[in-house]
Amino acid sequence: MMQASEMMRRIDEAAAFIRPYLTDAPVLGIVLGTGLGKLGEAIELERALDYDAIPHFPVSTVESHHGRLLIGRLGGKYVLAMQGRFHYYEGYSLQEVTFPIRVMRRLGIQTLILSNACGALNPAIKTAELMILEDHINLLPDNPLRGPNLDALGPRFPDMSQPYDRALIALAEATARELNIKLHRGTYVVVQGPNLETPAEYRYLRTIGGDVVGMSTVPECIVARHMGMRVMAVSVVTDEGWLPELPEVHLEHVLAAAAKAEPLLTKLLTRVIEKMTV
């Protein structure tokens, strides 16, 4: 387990590498999930840094994740956007998975927008629709805060009574109505992966209160809340786990559904960011 002083050194070294490429103070961090990398094309790009160039950054191993840190403007805000994230199933520790979020906070970012692809557990939620997270259930076998606490960044026992910012949820819902975009609200369950769930597992996850299930997002949210960041997260539904006869789902199906929903997500997030006070 890495000592807190060593983790802080690595965070500071990564932030110091990125800082000279910034022409303004970034106010918003964005994480683009599976199949959603093209949302980055909406950013007025100043610079793109490959993850393998940034000290101590992991490297994306999932084929649909580009692995670049985008620097530029979206919705009039100066942003840092991760075009591709890291997952526990890739073999990374949760400290490694969430390392970029720590670096974003060190660069001054106080608001984080997360996106992901997920499977629907709630029969009211269909493929290619969007859901904003109001809560989550963490079924990962680890926690990114396990080990020595980074006292300079947050408390030992951070509160999670409001994991996703209520004002940002309300803003997203109002914006979706304005744009005539269907936006569900619900609870996201995170599992280890990388396999998709069995029919019995889908039923179990619905029984415990989940509306959708995925393999990301929650570790980043936990770390962001530990550091006092505001968090908003939007899921793109790529398959339906509630169907009585569960069809086979392959990556190409997931990517096709994400591509169908991506224009809606781009339109929604760009307008929300325009309205956002950060």
Secondary structure, DSSP 8 states (H G I E B T S, - for coil): ---HHHHHHHHHHHHHHHGGG-SS---EEEEE-TT-GGGGGGSEEEEEEEGGGSTT-----STT---EEEEEEETTEEEEEEES---GGGT--HHHHTHHHHHHHHTT--EEEEEEEEEE-STT--TT-EEEEEEEEE--SS-TT-SS--TTT--SS---S-SS-HHHHHHHHHHHHHHT--EEEEEEEE---SS---HHHHHHHHHTT-SEEESSSHHHHHHHHHTT-EEEEEEEEEEETT-SS-----HHHHHHHHHHHHHHHHHHHHHHHHH---
